[in-house]
Amino acid sequence: MLKHLKVLLVEDCEEDGRLMLRELERAGFQPEHLRVEEAAEMRRALEGEPWDIILCDYRLPRFSAPGALELLQETGLDIPFVVVSGQISEELAVAAMRSGASDYLMKGQLARLAPVVERDLREAEERRSQRRAHDAVHRAKVEWQAVSDAVADLILVTDAERVITRGNRRALEYFPGGYEALQGRKIEEVLFGYNQPTEKAARFLEGMQSEVEEDLSFPNLKGWYNVASFPIACEGTQRAGFVFIIKDVSKRREVEEEKRTSDRELLTLYAVAFGLQYIQGPEKMMKDLLFQLHNMLQMEFSWIHLFERGRLKLQASLGLAPPFEKAMGSLARTTGWAALTLAGRPFVGNKPDDRFPAKAQGAAVEMGLCSWCSVPLKIGPEVIGVMTVGTCAERSYNVRDIFLLSSIAGQLAVLIENYNLYDKMKEKAEELYRSKEELKANLQQVKRANLELGRLNTVKNNFIGIASHELKTPITSILGGVEFLLKYSNIEMTPEQRTIFVSVYEGTVQLRRLVEDLLSISRLEAQGPLHQKKASNLMFLCKEAYELFTLPLSERRIQVRIAGDTDPVPVDEAFVVMAVRNLLENGIKFTPDGGEVFLTGRVMKRAEIKAITPTVRQFYHGFPHGLAAAKRYYLLQVRDTGIGIPADERVRIFDKFYGVGDIAHHSSGDTAFMSKGSGLGLSIVRGIMDVHEGAVWVEGDGQGSVFSLLFPIGEG
Ligand code: ADP
């Protein structure tokens, strides 16, 4: 196969050039050529395209082989350069070879040209491949340096004797002396200085162990490290050296430590929050708390004081020596310790100082207390005690410790407060229970008494009813007889006899009235709310009642005026007449001659009830409870200009048989209405209003009394 060959001929003689090409063709080459005769042409040719070989005449009219060689070296190209010349001296040929020519031969010996070219081509190829290999090695080295510099870990490379040969950028950053301080020194010396490596570290450094599981610290480096070593296998040697990878894990350890601390704190808070049961009593609860704290946090001593009757009393403790416990048992408010507690802020110390009571200070030193921290127990701003923790170690309680202890103290204070409240509540509950039981018993008694009273009342009413009824007939006969004897018998009587007969007559009239009143009362009390009512004009009923008095009134100069709304009101007419009669009778009785009595009535809206409620409540406690619900009411009033009723008597005059003590209140009449009444009239009125589900009350208006009757009108 023809070998393609690009030949640059530096030759002024075209014929010589052709001879050389023919020689090459003969040897199996397929030359492609360019012939140049001077430097500029040659430079252009070299810049223009790649050449396999340069065949150069030694001497040209405007150029020479040494010039051409120089030019070629300037370009930096590696092209075999063969001097093919006429006759040149041996010295010149050697000089050309020294200057970088690959070979030289005489034009007369062209038969050697092909083998020379072939050898030069081969050597050029070898040089190129060597250069490629060298470049590849160099690149690989640079790449690996870049990789190791990019790694965040420290990488140190040593020889088999563990002498450092190389280190990445990170490693140089960690050692202050830089590369000079590392290179050529043994790795153990760099890491440990004059200190003896630990056994594990030593094994690792000697390459016996590729990894150390736990983190290491080195005297010559700050922080903590995770280490691994890898042997370098090289040219059949198993351990031509080692690569040490040292990872800085200080940050991770810091984070882990931080996590461990907060886990412990959280766990403590959790235990405190959920583990404590105040039901077992505050002492047990405090003991449990201290126990939990000792378990979770590192401490040897702890104690809790609470204020009790002005003194700070030790309530619970753990780990204390008896003399110290005794000295701290009960502290007056004036001691430094109590005063500090009362300030309501945490206080800490690094040795027992004079903040402790004198005796306690000595005992604390004896006990081995070194560092301590006290946090007050507070409910809002009130300080109820103090919790102290302490240790034999020399440490200072930092903000974080104080915060944790303060939160625990806060919870403890709440628990103690809860317990106290719970205790008080329990006491109150027990008291309440006792009262309830007593009340229950009393209620039973009242119930029984009520039943008995009810029974007695019925018996009494029955009795009164029967008795009154039985009395009515003989009284009527007596009255009839006495009246007949007095008025129509024409019997001669001495004045004394007449007086006796008149008083018998008056007494019997009074007796008849009493019997009638008693009968009315017993009937009303037996009666529930009325069911059969008749829509009546109350003004009309007032007139009817008034007419009963026309005769006796004529003897007293008292004006009675009746005027008001005539709207129908559902009532029992006979009862209403009876009520009005009683009120009218009282009005006349307690009004001096020349006075007036007014009977008025008006319809009221339900909304007006509110305005009269305070007044009526003096007579009916639950008013308007008990009053029939209705849209409208009828207010009937009997007003007189009489002597009035003292305010403090007004409620009681509705009681049975009640009469105002003052004799003036028995009557103001000189001719009629003189006698003291039975004291039942107003009770009957009240009874009548009860069966109407209405109300009666009295007010004074400065010159007399106003009796009011309130009737429900119903839905209309
Ligand atoms: P009596 O039948 O004794 O009059 P009442 O129950 O009707 O009994 O009245 C009780 C007492 O109320 C009377 O004794 C009287 O002192 C007083 N009283 C009643 N109405 C009037 C009144 N309009 N003015 C002054 N006092 C009155």
Residues whose N, C-alpha, C, O or C-beta is under 5 A from the ligand:
A	BS01	ADP	N586 G587 F590 G642 G644 I645 I653 Y658 G659 V660 H665 K676 G677 S678 G679 L680 G681 L682 S683 S705
